[in-house]
């Protein structure tokens, strides 16, 4: 006979009780560490428990990347003479000139494709079907679509070394850095070889071909030499201001440090040597920029235009470039070269 429900207090395992109490006490301890004021604010308690990476400033992370970049360039392979020769004398320049011809060929291909499509619509005529198959098999232009997909990468793209914005003054700023006062203009890579001089943009596109006094840069001065330079082109005054030299007369110096490259910059491009007006150099001038020691940064920041005038130049300033003295020349952005825009130069004094 049913006597009714009996309600009893549930029995808990003693081990479960201890586990739950431990969890509660642990959470209470963690919250008390954050909320407790041990001689500081809650913000200080939070910052004390942040990860080391999150607590770093932008200047500290940039300094760490500088050290990593210095170690990496020691492990990288040297840029050989064949690489420099490929940049200065490479055959892809012929392909760049054929871009206009390729456009005309594309128009011819479109006309041919329309004709093939018309023949395909009339599939009930055997003769036309045979003609379609012959056109498809024998016309080599139909394969160009697939060739364009496998088009070779432009070897001249991203070969210029670009700077990062300066986030903070490095600890070794006075001893291991050097400054360049950069003019306004278009950054470009200038190569000489095969009796002509070519200027290319950052993307590797040709800005212009011309004759110059650079070794093997003109038909009248044709030799087996070749040169590669990092320049800023001032279109108003038809002047290339040379920031860096990567190769001169066939000798690549990509793997040399900044001090040596700047020494060659001042000795190879002598004043007024490459800007004489003659048959080989009627319009364009080449002028080597002069490096400035970083202990004169304060003087430059007070009056950049006046300092440039003392150097013998007369150009509009775009900003300041700071090179680490141990930097090898590598294409792309690097923390070993830093940039301060002209509008931010005053901040260097503070």
C-alpha positions in Angstrom: 0.0 0.0 0.0 1.4 3.5 -1.0 2.3 5.4 2.1 3.3 8.7 0.4 6.6 10.4 -0.6 9.4 10.7 1.8 11.7 13.9 1.5 15.2 13.5 2.8 18.1 15.9 2.8 20.5 15.0 -0.1 23.9 13.7 0.9 26.9 15.5 -0.5 30.3 14.0 -1.1 32.9 15.6 1.2 35.4 15.8 -1.6 33.1 17.8 -3.8 32.5 20.3 -1.0 36.2 20.8 -0.5 36.7 21.3 -4.3 34.0 23.9 -4.5 35.3 25.8 -1.5 38.8 25.8 -3.0 37.5 27.3 -6.2 35.5 30.0 -4.4 38.5 30.9 -2.3 40.8 31.0 -5.3 38.5 33.3 -7.2 38.1 35.5 -4.2 41.9 35.7 -3.9 42.3 36.7 -7.6 39.7 39.4 -7.3 41.2 40.7 -4.1 44.6 41.0 -5.8 43.1 43.3 -8.5 40.8 45.3 -6.2 43.2 45.7 -3.3 45.0 49.0 -3.0 48.5 48.1 -2.0 50.1 51.5 -2.2 48.6 52.2 -5.7 45.5 52.3 -7.9 43.6 49.6 -9.6 45.2 50.6 -12.9 48.6 50.0 -11.4 47.5 46.5 -10.2 46.2 45.7 -13.7 49.4 46.9 -15.4 51.4 44.8 -13.0 49.7 41.6 -14.2 49.8 42.5 -17.9 52.0 40.4 -20.3 55.5 41.8 -20.9 54.7 42.3 -24.6 51.6 44.3 -23.9 53.4 46.6 -21.5 56.1 47.6 -24.0 55.9 51.0 -25.7 56.1 51.4 -29.5 59.7 52.7 -29.3 60.7 49.6 -27.2 59.2 47.2 -29.8 60.9 49.1 -32.6 64.2 48.9 -30.8 63.7 45.1 -30.5 63.0 44.8 -34.2 66.2 46.8 -34.9 68.3 44.2 -33.0 66.5 41.4 -34.8 67.1 43.0 -38.2 70.9 43.4 -37.4 71.1 39.7 -36.5 69.1 38.7 -39.6 71.3 40.6 -42.0 74.3 38.7 -40.6 72.7 35.4 -41.5 71.4 36.4 -45.0 73.4 35.5 -48.1 75.3 38.1 -49.8 73.9 39.8 -52.9 76.1 38.5 -55.7 77.4 40.3 -58.7 74.9 38.3 -60.9 72.0 39.8 -58.9 73.3 43.4 -59.4 74.0 42.6 -63.1 70.4 41.4 -63.4 69.0 44.6 -62.0 71.2 46.9 -64.1 71.3 44.9 -67.4 68.3 42.6 -67.1 66.3 41.7 -70.2 62.8 42.4 -68.6 63.2 46.0 -69.8 62.4 44.7 -73.4 59.2 43.1 -72.1 58.2 46.4 -70.5 58.5 48.1 -73.8 56.3 45.6 -75.5 53.3 46.4 -73.4 51.8 48.6 -76.2 52.3 45.8 -78.7 50.5 43.3 -76.4 47.5 45.6 -76.3 47.2 45.5 -80.1 47.5 41.7 -80.0 44.7 41.5 -77.5 42.4 43.4 -79.8 43.3 41.0 -82.6 42.5 38.1 -80.2 39.1 39.5 -79.4 38.2 39.8 -83.1 39.4 36.2 -83.7 37.3 34.9 -80.7 34.2 36.6 -82.0 34.6 34.8 -85.3 35.1 31.5 -83.5 31.9 32.1 -81.5 29.9 32.8 -84.6 31.1 29.5 -86.2 30.2 27.6 -83.0 26.6 28.8 -83.2 26.1 27.1 -86.6 26.9 23.6 -85.5 24.7 22.0 -88.1 27.2 22.8 -90.9 30.1 20.3 -91.0 32.5 22.5 -92.9 32.3 25.3 -90.5 32.8 22.8 -87.6 36.0 21.6 -89.2 37.2 25.2 -89.6 36.5 25.9 -85.9 38.6 22.9 -84.9 41.4 24.0 -87.2 41.4 27.5 -85.8 41.5 26.3 -82.2 44.3 23.9 -82.8 46.5 26.0 -85.1 46.1 29.5 -83.6 48.8 29.9 -81.0 47.4 33.2 -79.7 44.6 31.3 -77.9 47.3 30.1 -75.4 48.3 33.6 -74.4 45.6 33.8 -71.8 47.3 31.1 -69.8 50.7 32.7 -70.3 49.5 35.9 -68.8 48.5 34.1 -65.6 52.0 32.8 -65.3 53.6 36.2 -66.0 57.0 36.7 -64.4 57.2 38.8 -61.4 58.8 42.2 -61.9 62.4 41.8 -60.5 62.7 45.6 -60.1 59.7 45.9 -57.7 60.4 46.7 -54.0 64.2 47.0 -54.5 64.4 50.3 -52.7 65.1 50.4 -48.9 62.3 52.3 -47.1 62.2 53.7 -43.6 59.8 53.3 -40.7 58.5 56.3 -38.8 60.7 57.1 -35.8 58.8 56.1 -32.7 61.4 57.1 -30.2 65.1 58.2 -29.9 67.3 55.1 -29.8 69.8 54.7 -27.0 72.8 54.7 -29.4 71.4 57.6 -31.5 74.6 59.7 -31.2 77.1 56.9 -31.8 75.5 54.6 -34.3 73.2 56.7 -36.5 73.6 59.2 -39.3 71.2 61.6 -40.9 70.2 62.6 -44.4 68.1 65.7 -45.2 65.8 64.4 -47.8 64.4 66.6 -50.6 60.8 66.5 -51.9 60.4 64.4 -55.0 59.8 60.9 -56.3 61.8 58.0 -54.8 63.4 55.9 -57.5 66.1 53.4 -58.4 68.5 54.5 -61.1 70.5 52.0 -63.1 73.0 52.5 -65.9 74.1 49.8 -68.4 74.1 48.9 -72.1 74.7 52.6 -73.0 71.6 54.1 -71.3 70.3 55.2 -67.9 66.9 54.1 -66.6 64.9 55.4 -63.6 62.3 53.1 -62.0 59.7 53.6 -59.4 59.2 51.6 -56.2 56.9 49.3 -58.1 59.6 48.7 -60.7 57.9 50.7 -63.5 60.1 52.7 -65.8 59.9 56.5 -65.1 62.3 57.4 -67.9 65.1 56.4 -70.1 67.9 58.9 -70.9 71.6 59.5 -71.5 73.8 60.5 -68.5 77.4 60.8 -67.5 77.1 57.8 -65.1 79.5 54.9 -66.2 77.9 53.1 -69.1 74.9 55.4 -68.9 75.2 56.8 -72.5 75.9 55.5 -76.0 79.0 57.7 -76.1 80.3 56.2 -72.8 79.4 52.6 -73.4 81.5 50.1 -71.4 80.9 46.8 -69.6 80.3 48.7 -66.3 76.9 49.1 -64.6 75.7 51.2 -61.6 72.7 51.1 -59.2 71.7 54.1 -57.1 68.9 55.1 -54.7 67.7 58.6 -55.7 65.0 61.2 -55.2 63.9 62.8 -58.4 63.1 66.5 -58.4 61.0 66.9 -61.6 60.9 70.7 -61.3 64.7 71.0 -61.6 65.4 67.8 -63.5 67.7 66.7 -60.7 68.4 63.3 -59.2 69.5 63.6 -55.6 71.5 60.5 -54.7 70.7 59.0 -51.3 72.6 55.8 -51.5 74.8 53.7 -53.9 74.3 50.0 -54.2 76.6 49.3 -57.1 79.3 51.3 -58.9 81.2 50.3 -62.0 80.1 46.6 -61.6 81.1 46.4 -57.9 78.0 45.6 -55.7 78.1 47.1 -52.2 74.7 45.9 -50.9 76.3 44.1 -48.1 78.6 47.0 -47.0 77.5 49.1 -44.0 76.1 52.6 -44.2 79.5 54.3 -43.5 81.2 52.6 -46.5 78.3 53.3 -48.9 78.1 57.0 -47.9 81.9 57.2 -48.3 81.5 55.9 -51.9 78.6 58.3 -52.4 80.9 61.3 -51.6 83.9 60.0 -53.5 82.4 58.4 -56.7 79.9 61.2 -57.4 82.2 64.2 -57.2 80.7 67.7 -57.2 79.7 68.9 -60.7 81.0 65.7 -62.3 77.7 64.3 -63.4 75.8 67.6 -64.0 77.8 69.0 -66.8 75.6 70.0 -69.8 76.8 68.1 -72.9 75.5 65.7 -75.5 75.3 62.9 -73.0 73.7 64.8 -70.2 71.7 67.7 -71.6 68.9 67.9 -69.0 69.4 65.6 -66.0 71.7 66.4 -63.1 73.0 64.0 -60.4 73.9 65.4 -57.0 75.0 63.4 -54.0 73.4 64.3 -50.7 75.7 64.8 -47.7 75.3 62.8 -44.5 75.0 64.7 -41.2 76.2 63.5 -37.8 73.4 63.0 -35.4 75.0 65.2 -32.8 74.0 68.1 -35.0 70.3 67.1 -35.0 69.4 70.0 -32.7 71.0 72.5 -35.1 69.2 71.0 -38.1 65.9 70.9 -36.3 66.0 74.6 -35.5 66.6 75.7 -39.1 66.6 72.8 -41.7 66.5 75.1 -44.7 69.4 77.2 -43.4 71.4 74.0 -42.8 70.7 72.8 -46.4 71.8 76.1 -47.8 75.1 75.8 -45.9 75.6 72.4 -47.6 75.3 74.1 -50.9 71.9 72.9 -51.9 68.6 74.7 -52.6 65.7 72.3 -52.5 62.4 71.9 -50.6 62.8 69.6 -47.6 60.5 66.6 -47.3 61.9 65.2 -44.1 64.9 63.6 -42.3 66.2 60.1 -42.9 68.1 58.4 -40.1 70.4 55.4 -41.0 71.9 53.0 -38.6 75.6 52.8 -39.3 75.6 49.0 -39.5 72.8 48.8 -42.0 73.2 46.7 -45.1 71.2 47.8 -48.1 68.0 45.6 -48.4 64.8 46.3 -50.4 61.7 46.9 -48.4 60.9 48.6 -45.1 63.3 48.2 -42.2 63.5 49.6 -38.6 67.2 50.3 -39.3 66.2 53.4 -41.3 63.8 55.8 -39.7 61.9 58.8 -41.0 60.8 62.1 -39.5 58.6 64.3 -41.7 59.4 68.0 -42.1 56.3 68.9 -40.1 57.5 66.8 -37.2 61.1 68.0 -37.1 60.4 70.4 -34.3 59.4 67.5 -32.0 63.1 66.4 -32.0 63.9 69.4 -29.9 61.5 68.3 -27.1 
